[in-house]
Amino acid sequence: MEPDPALAAVRTYGYLRLALAGLVLLLFASVVLEWGATGFSCLQTSISAYWHTPARAVFVGVLVTMGVCLVALKGNTPGEDIALNFAGMLAPGVAFIPTGDTGTCSSVPIQGSDVAPAVSNNMQSLFVLGAVALGIAVWSARRSAGTTGTRRSDLIGLVVAGLVMGGGVVWFFLSPTTFRAHGHDAAAIPMFLAIVVAVWLNGRDVDRAVAQGTMAPGDGRYVPVYRSIATAMLVTLGVTVAATLFSPWEHLVLWVEVVLILLFAAFWLVQTRELWNRGLRPS
């Protein structure tokens, strides 16, 4: 029996999605092992602060790979695709620009070092890749446009990508000091917000598809799940803002990141289950 290329493509898509979920497990395993190496006596103030511990390689590798996966994976709708691409573009920046708070908890002494050369090398390399990827995206959009012209959703996606990369390049070269000081947060916060948008769009789009009859009524069970996850993410972010203003807590950011990453993993696994046999939803 000849292999079915379409089925192979769907399976490859599914395995890539599972690999991204596995990256979350890899990150948490590295952080927990580092915590254990301290005798479970202390924690860094954020997951990002583990950049300054032996968990650095896993932290950077996970975020870079996750970013590539989010950009490579096709969203079910143009809106979801743009949100995933936006988050994917920012993820390597979160990895390459370390948080300024080195913390005090590490299984080995934290060495103070000048991170400027590393940020400079890594970000310029990322800009080169981004320029090439954007060029390919423009070429692909123009080629698929044919005589009808480039689709509005493709234009929006290209503009968003261009603004993200262009803004980063301008900031990096005009003010490298502030870029190193604030670039991590400037990438991390919008990245999480883009993921919230993607989760919310899934609930809306599945609800519409069921109502229009392009998806089976049974698929409507995913709607409350997606909406609940998106709501939980927004509530977590809101509680974070309130807690920061009224009751500062040293490890607040750490646990907020843990909750948001777990919610993202839950969404990703549920969506992978939904799309396992079809790859993308019917339009």
C-alpha positions as CSV (number, residue, x, y, z in Angstrom):
1,M,0.0,0.0,0.0
2,E,1.4,3.4,-1.1
3,P,1.9,5.9,1.7
4,D,-0.6,8.8,1.8
5,P,1.4,12.1,1.4
6,A,-1.5,14.1,2.9
7,L,-1.7,11.8,6.0
8,A,2.1,12.0,6.4
9,A,1.9,15.8,6.3
10,V,-0.8,15.8,9.0
11,R,1.1,13.4,11.2
12,T,4.3,15.5,10.8
13,Y,2.3,18.6,11.8
14,G,1.0,16.7,14.9
15,Y,4.4,15.5,15.9
16,L,5.8,19.0,15.6
17,R,3.1,20.2,17.9
18,L,3.9,17.5,20.4
19,A,7.5,18.5,20.2
20,L,6.6,22.0,21.3
21,A,4.7,20.6,24.3
22,G,7.8,18.6,25.1
23,L,9.9,21.8,25.2
24,V,7.8,23.0,28.1
25,L,8.5,19.7,30.0
26,L,12.3,20.2,29.2
27,L,12.2,23.7,30.6
28,F,10.4,22.8,33.8
29,A,12.7,19.7,34.3
30,S,15.8,21.9,34.0
31,V,14.5,24.5,36.5
32,V,13.4,21.8,39.0
33,L,16.7,20.0,38.8
34,E,18.5,23.3,39.4
35,W,16.2,24.0,42.3
36,G,17.0,20.5,43.6
37,A,20.7,21.2,43.2
38,T,20.3,24.0,45.8
39,G,18.8,21.5,48.2
40,F,15.4,22.9,47.4
41,S,16.4,25.8,49.7
42,C,15.8,28.7,47.3
43,L,14.3,29.8,44.0
44,Q,15.2,32.4,41.6
45,T,12.7,35.3,41.3
46,S,11.6,34.3,37.8
47,I,12.1,31.6,35.3
48,S,14.0,34.1,33.2
49,A,16.5,34.6,36.0
50,Y,17.5,31.0,35.5
51,W,19.5,32.3,32.5
52,H,22.1,33.1,35.2
53,T,22.3,29.5,36.5
54,P,23.4,26.2,35.0
55,A,19.9,26.0,33.4
56,R,20.8,28.7,30.9
57,A,21.4,26.4,27.9
58,V,18.0,24.7,28.2
59,F,16.2,28.1,28.8
60,V,17.8,29.6,25.7
61,G,17.3,26.5,23.6
62,V,13.7,26.0,24.6
63,L,12.7,29.6,23.7
64,V,14.5,29.6,20.4
65,T,13.1,26.3,19.3
66,M,9.7,27.3,20.5
67,G,9.9,30.5,18.6
68,V,10.8,28.6,15.4
69,C,7.9,26.2,15.9
70,L,5.3,29.0,16.5
71,V,6.4,30.7,13.3
72,A,6.5,27.5,11.3
73,L,3.2,26.1,12.4
74,K,0.2,27.4,10.4
75,G,-2.6,28.9,12.3
76,N,-6.2,27.8,11.7
77,T,-7.2,31.3,10.7
78,P,-5.2,34.4,9.6
79,G,-5.7,36.0,13.0
80,E,-4.3,33.0,14.9
81,D,-1.5,32.7,12.4
82,I,-0.5,36.3,12.9
83,A,-0.7,36.0,16.7
84,L,1.5,32.8,16.7
85,N,4.0,34.4,14.3
86,F,4.2,37.5,16.5
87,A,4.8,35.4,19.6
88,G,7.3,33.2,17.8
89,M,9.3,36.2,16.6
90,L,9.6,37.6,20.2
91,A,10.5,34.3,21.9
92,P,14.2,34.3,20.8
93,G,14.5,37.9,22.1
94,V,13.3,36.7,25.5
95,A,16.1,34.1,25.4
96,F,18.9,36.3,24.0
97,I,18.3,39.4,26.2
98,P,18.7,38.2,29.8
99,T,16.7,39.8,32.6
100,G,18.7,42.3,34.6
101,D,17.7,40.6,37.9
102,T,20.4,37.9,38.3
103,G,18.9,36.8,41.6
104,T,20.8,35.1,44.4
105,C,19.8,31.5,44.1
106,S,22.1,29.1,42.1
107,S,23.7,25.8,42.7
108,V,27.0,27.3,41.8
109,P,28.2,30.9,42.5
110,I,26.6,33.4,40.1
111,Q,29.4,35.0,38.1
112,G,28.9,38.7,37.3
113,S,29.7,39.1,33.6
114,D,29.3,41.6,30.9
115,V,26.4,40.3,28.8
116,A,26.7,43.1,26.3
117,P,28.9,41.1,23.8
118,A,26.6,38.1,24.0
119,V,23.4,40.2,23.4
120,S,25.1,42.0,20.6
121,N,26.2,38.9,18.8
122,N,23.0,36.9,19.4
123,M,20.6,39.7,18.4
124,Q,22.4,40.7,15.3
125,S,22.4,37.1,14.2
126,L,18.6,37.0,14.9
127,F,18.2,40.1,12.8
128,V,20.0,38.5,9.9
129,L,17.7,35.5,10.1
130,G,14.6,37.7,10.5
131,A,15.6,39.7,7.4
132,V,16.0,36.5,5.3
133,A,12.7,35.0,6.7
134,L,10.8,38.2,6.0
135,G,12.2,38.4,2.5
136,I,11.1,34.8,1.8
137,A,7.6,35.6,3.3
138,V,7.2,38.6,1.0
139,W,8.3,36.5,-2.0
140,S,5.9,33.7,-1.0
141,A,3.0,36.1,-0.5
142,R,3.6,37.7,-3.9
143,R,3.9,34.4,-5.6
144,S,0.6,33.0,-4.1
145,A,-1.2,36.3,-4.9
146,G,-1.3,35.6,-8.6
147,T,-3.5,38.1,-10.5
148,T,-5.9,38.7,-7.5
149,G,-3.3,40.6,-5.5
150,T,-1.9,39.9,-2.1
151,R,-4.5,38.9,0.5
152,R,-5.3,41.4,3.2
153,S,-4.3,38.9,6.0
154,D,-0.9,38.3,4.3
155,L,-0.3,42.0,4.1
156,I,-1.2,42.5,7.8
157,G,1.1,39.6,8.8
158,L,4.0,41.1,6.8
159,V,3.5,44.5,8.2
160,V,3.4,43.2,11.8
161,A,6.5,41.1,11.1
162,G,8.3,44.1,9.6
163,L,7.4,46.4,12.5
164,V,8.6,43.9,15.1
165,M,11.9,43.3,13.4
166,G,12.3,46.9,12.3
167,G,11.5,48.3,15.7
168,G,14.0,45.9,17.3
169,V,16.7,46.8,14.9
170,V,16.2,50.6,15.4
171,W,16.1,50.3,19.2
172,F,19.2,48.0,19.2
173,F,21.4,50.3,17.2
174,L,20.1,53.7,18.6
175,S,20.1,52.8,22.3
176,P,21.9,49.5,23.0
177,T,22.0,50.2,26.8
178,T,18.3,50.6,27.2
179,F,17.8,47.7,24.7
180,R,19.8,45.4,27.1
181,A,18.1,46.8,30.2
182,H,14.5,46.6,29.0
183,G,14.5,44.4,25.9
184,H,13.7,41.2,27.8
185,D,10.4,42.5,29.3
186,A,9.6,44.3,26.0
187,A,9.6,40.9,24.3
188,A,8.2,38.7,27.1
189,I,5.0,40.7,27.9
190,P,3.8,41.0,24.3
191,M,4.7,37.4,23.6
192,F,2.4,36.2,26.4
193,L,-0.4,38.6,25.3
194,A,-0.1,37.3,21.8
195,I,-0.6,33.7,23.1
196,V,-3.7,34.8,25.0
197,V,-5.1,36.3,21.8
198,A,-4.4,33.0,19.9
199,V,-6.2,31.0,22.6
200,W,-9.2,33.4,22.6
201,L,-9.4,33.3,18.8
202,N,-9.6,29.5,18.9
203,G,-12.7,29.6,21.2
204,R,-14.3,32.2,18.9
205,D,-13.5,30.4,15.7
206,V,-14.6,26.9,16.8
207,D,-17.9,28.4,18.0
208,R,-18.4,30.1,14.6
209,A,-17.5,27.0,12.7
210,V,-19.9,24.8,14.7
211,A,-22.7,27.4,14.2
212,Q,-22.0,27.5,10.4
213,G,-22.0,23.8,10.1
214,T,-18.4,23.4,8.9
215,M,-17.5,21.5,12.1
216,A,-19.5,18.8,13.9
217,P,-21.7,19.8,16.8
218,G,-19.5,17.6,19.1
219,D,-16.5,19.8,18.3
220,G,-18.3,22.6,20.3
221,R,-16.9,21.0,23.5
222,Y,-13.6,22.7,22.8
223,V,-15.2,26.2,22.9
224,P,-15.5,26.4,26.7
225,V,-12.1,24.9,27.2
226,Y,-10.4,27.5,25.0
227,R,-12.4,30.3,26.6
228,S,-11.6,29.1,30.1
229,I,-7.9,28.9,29.4
230,A,-7.9,32.4,27.8
231,T,-9.8,33.8,30.7
232,A,-7.5,32.1,33.2
233,M,-4.5,33.7,31.4
234,L,-6.1,37.2,31.5
235,V,-7.0,36.8,35.2
236,T,-3.5,35.7,36.0
237,L,-2.1,38.8,34.3
238,G,-4.6,41.0,36.1
239,V,-3.9,39.6,39.5
240,T,-0.2,40.1,38.8
241,V,-0.7,43.8,38.1
242,A,-2.8,44.2,41.2
243,A,-0.4,42.2,43.4
244,T,2.5,44.2,42.1
245,L,0.8,47.5,43.0
246,F,-0.6,46.5,46.4
247,S,1.4,43.6,47.8
248,P,4.8,43.1,46.1
249,W,6.1,39.5,46.4
250,E,9.6,38.5,45.6
251,H,8.6,35.3,43.7
252,L,5.4,36.7,42.1
253,V,6.9,36.8,38.6
254,L,8.2,33.2,38.9
255,W,4.8,31.7,39.8
256,V,3.0,33.8,37.3
257,E,5.3,32.5,34.6
258,V,4.8,29.0,35.8
259,V,1.0,29.4,35.6
260,L,1.0,31.0,32.2
261,I,3.3,28.4,30.7
262,L,1.2,25.6,32.1
263,L,-2.0,27.2,30.7
264,F,-0.3,27.5,27.3
265,A,0.8,23.9,27.5
266,A,-2.8,22.9,28.3
267,F,-4.1,24.9,25.4
268,W,-1.5,23.4,23.1
269,L,-2.3,19.8,24.0
270,V,-6.0,20.3,23.8
271,Q,-5.6,22.0,20.3
272,T,-3.3,19.2,19.2
273,R,-5.9,16.6,20.2
274,E,-8.6,18.5,18.3
275,L,-6.5,18.8,15.2
276,W,-4.7,15.4,15.3
277,N,-6.5,13.8,12.4
278,R,-7.0,16.9,10.2
279,G,-4.1,19.3,10.7
280,L,-6.2,22.4,10.3
281,R,-9.9,23.1,10.8
282,P,-12.1,23.3,7.7
283,S,-12.6,26.8,6.5
